Amino acid sequence: MATKTVYVKVFPDARKEKVVQLADDTFEIYVREPAQGNRANMRIRECVARAFGVTIEHVRMQTGQRSRKKVFIVTN
C-alpha cells in the first residue's frame, strides 16, 4: 500500500472554493466552510481525496487540526 504525504495551507470562509496545486505534494485550498465544528477540515479532506482520485477514507490528517497549515497522509 503506497502512501503519500500532502502539505496543505488552508483558507476557510473563502468566497469561492478553489484548490491550487503549488507542487506535486503542496496545495492551497480555499473552502467556504467556517473553521468551526471541524467543518472546514472535513471539506478539506474531501478536496484532497478528489485531487488524488481516492475516497475520503484513504485521506487522514496527520497534523494541523487547529492550524492553517496541515499535513495529510493519502493511501492507495
C-alpha angles and dihedrals in degrees: 000000000000120000130197129195114223125193117208134185109201132212108189123191092032121162093232130026111240137164115206118189109208096174138351091283103019126085142172110211124192114196132180094219118099122244091250130105092008090284096129092047092053092049091048089053089053091050092050091048091051092048091056097037096242134117121265090253089068093058119080128178110233101179139356105060091154099021133088089230111069137176120212132189115217118195128192 
